Each structure stands twice: as structure tokens, then as C-alpha cells.
């Protein structure tokens, strides 16, 4: 069940950082925070030092190998 409560200052910062990275991501972040019983986001944010709650540019690599069909 989604919690109906105000966000903590750290949670608000996370929502703002996601929104600044890409419009619309803030709403998704807020939903994940308020659905903490499923996502654990509020717990993770509470345990993360505030100076680490920033947007960073980076690239991900896919380390998985997938079978191709037909060849």
C-alpha cells in the first residue's frame, strides 16, 4: 500500500535530482519512495549520505550474452 506522507528533505532531493536528469523521472522516483514496502527506496535513501545523492553522467555496459535466433 502506498504511503501518504510528506517526503523527507533527502527524499525531496532525490526526486529533484531525477527530475533534473530527465523530465518525468521525478514522479517515478517519488512513486518508488512512497512504495517503500515494495521498492526499499526510502530505506536506501535514509542510509545514503546526502553528499552522494547527486546526478552523475555515466555509461553502462551489458555484460550478459544473449543467444541470437537464426545464426
DALIN-V516896 format. One line per field, one symbol per residue. ss: DSSP state (h for helix, s for strand, l for the rest). psi: psi as a letter, one per 40 degrees, with the letter a starting at -180 (. if undefined). burial: b if it has 24 or more other ideal C-beta (glycine too) atoms within 12 Angstrom, else e. Layout:
# DALIN-V516896
ss=???
psi=???
burial=???
This chain:
# DALIN-V516896
ss=llllllllhhhhhhhhhhhhhlllhhhhhhhhhhlhhhhlhhhhhhhllhhhlllllllllllllllllll
psi=hhigiiiidddddddddddddhhddddddddddefddddeddddddehideegihiiiiiiheihihihe.
burial=eeeeeebeebbebbbebbeeeeeeebeebbebbbeeeeeebbeebeeeeeeebeeeeeeeeeeeeeeeeee
